[in-house]
């Protein structure tokens, strides 16, 4: 059974940093594209960043230069380093695993709140 467990969310002041982590189990981690999505109240869920099995990254324009996605294929972990956080980054952040044939899975989410 696929399980994605996020951690690292919290309350941070504007300009601060957070590092989100996602622990994956039940999948052949290295062959999946791993991603982070977010959903703010009243808005649709949107892609924040994704990292393919081949190392190709994709970032939302709103986070380019501030966020970095990385993965550890030994520990089955994916990370999202978020710097220079803004109030508009406030959202529930979800870990996502995707494979063209094997399907996709979601974590339960971790809340990030950027406020002074």
N, C-alpha and C positions, 0 to 999 in steps of 0.2 A: 504494500500500500504506500502510495506516494504521500510524503509529508514534507511541508515547507514551514519552517518556524522562524518568524522574524523576531528581532530584538534590536534594542538600541535607540528606540524612539524616546521622545521626551519634550520638555519645555526648554527652549533656548531663546536668548535675546537676539534681535536682529544683528546681523554681522557675525554671529557665532557659527559653530561647527557641530555636526553630529556625524556619527558613523553607524549606519545600519548594517546589520548582519542577518543572513538567512542561512539556516542549516537545512540541508536537503537529505532526505532518506527515501529509500524505496525506488530509486531511479538510477540508471547508469549516468551519473551526473555529467561526465565529461562530454557526452554527445548531445546534451541539451543546450539550447539557447536560454540563458538566464536573464531575467529582467526585473526591473522595478517599475511599478505603476503607482499612481496616487489618485486619490479621489477626495476632493474638497466638498464640503456640504453644498448641496444644490447643483453640483457640477458632475459631468461625466468622468469616468475613470480615464486617465490618460497615461501614455507611456512616458516614463522619466528617462530611463536608460536601459539598454540591452547589450549583452555581450554574447556573441555566438561561440559555438564550440571551437571555431577556427580563430577566435580572437578579434573578430570585427565588432566594433562598438557603434552604437547608435544612441544619440542623445536628443532630447527635446531641446528646441532652440532656447527655451527659457532657462535652461540649466547649464548650457554649454559654458565651459570655462570655470564653473563653480562646483560641479558634481563630477565624481569619478567612480565608475563601476569597475569592480575587479572580481576575480574568482580564484578559488583554490581547489583544484581538481583532486587533490589528495585528501583534503578534509571535507570535501563536498560542501563548500561554503561559497556564498556570493556576498559581496559587500557594496555599500554605496557610501562613499565619503562625500559629505555635503558641507561645503564651505560658503562663507558669505551668505548665510541664510537670510531670507526676506520673509516678511509676513505672508506674502502670497505663496510661499512654499508650505504653509500650513495645510495639512491633509493627512489622511490615513494612507500609509504607504504599504503596498503589497509586493511580495515576492512572487515571481512567476517563472515557471519552467515550461519550455515549449520544444516539441519535436514534431517534425512534419508528419511522421508516421505514427509515433507512439502517443501523440496527444499532448495536452497541456494541463497544468495544475496551478492552483493558487494557494498562497498562505492566508492566514487569518488577518494579517495586517498589524502594523504598529503605528501609533499616533505620533505625529510630529507637529508641534505647535511652536510657532515663532512669534514671540510677543515680548514687549517690554513691560 
